[in-house]
Amino acid sequence: MIQRVLFICSQNRLRSPTAEQIFAADPRVETASAGLNNDADNPVTPELLDWADIIFVMERTHRNKLSAKFRPSIKGKRIICLDIPDDYAFMDPDLIHLLEAKVPRHFR
């Protein structure tokens, strides 16, 4: 069974779109990404949270914002904090390395 994986950061411009892109080719998952800020390129919505089987957030602050803004939508969801700070450019090789080290072990 394919898992639906949602990657969340602040703006949906650097970290989460990088994660979405590098795991899009993984046959075990279907990927999407979104941002928690009001001006995010693709803002988090209750529908997107409902769609996801696993939610990856880049920082603890994202988990806290998610709980504050979308508590009913994340009830019972698996939320994993990757502890990746906002220090990377889109598709930065160091960011890709971190994501590849931290994310796949959570896939079925």
N, C-alpha and C positions, 0 to 999 in steps of 0.2 A: 504494500500500500504506500502510495506517495504521500509524504508529509508536506503540509503547506507551512512555509517558513517566512516570517515577517521580521525584517531588520529595521530597527528604529534608532535614529539619532536626533539631533536638534533641528537642522535645516533640510535634511534629505538632499544634501549636495555633495558630500564627500564620503563619509564612512559608510552609511547604510546603502547608498547606491553602489559603492565598490563591493560590499558584501553580496548584494543582490546579483550583481554581474558575475562575480567569480563562482558563485554556487549555482547559477542558473543552468549550467551544463551537467550538474550532478543528477543522475537518474533517480535518486531516492527522494528528491525534493522539488517542489514548485516554489519559486521565490517572489517576494515583493519587498518594497521598502517604503518608508514614510518618515516624516519628521514631526516632532512635537510642538515646535514653535508655530505661532500663528501665521508667519510668513514663509513657512516651509514650502519647498517646491511641490511636494505631494504630502499634504497634511494627513495625520492619523485620523481615521474615522471609526466609529463603532462597527461599521460593515467590514472594514479591513481586519479589525481585531477578531470579529466573529469568524472570518474566513481562516485565520491562522490556527495551526495546530501548535506551533512553537513560536514564541516571540523572543527575539534577541534584542536587548537594549545595550547601547555602547557604554553608558555610565549609570551609576546609582541614581543620579538626579533624574535620569529618564524614567527609571522604575517608579520613583516618587511622583513625578508628574503624571505618569500613566495611571497610577492608583488614584491620584486626586481628580483627574479629569474624566477617567473612563472606568471607574470601579465596577459597574454592572457588566461591562463588556469583557473584562479580564477575569471575571470570577471563574475559578477552576482551570485557568490557562497556565501553561508552563512558560514562565518568564525567566530568561537567563541573562544575567548581567556579564558582559564581556570585559568590563574595566579597560576600555580603550579610550584614552583621552582625545580631545579634538586637536591633535597635533599633526595631522596627515592630510596630504592632498589626495584628490580622487585618483584611484588606482596606484597609489604610492606603493612601491615594492615592500617596504617595511610593514605597511598596513596589511597588505595581502598576506605576508608571512604570518603576522599575528592572527589574522582571521583563519587562515588554514590550520594554524596550531590549536585554536580554541573552539572552533565551531563544529567540525564534522563529528566529533565524539558524541555529540548530542543527537545525531540523526539515528534513526532505527536501522 
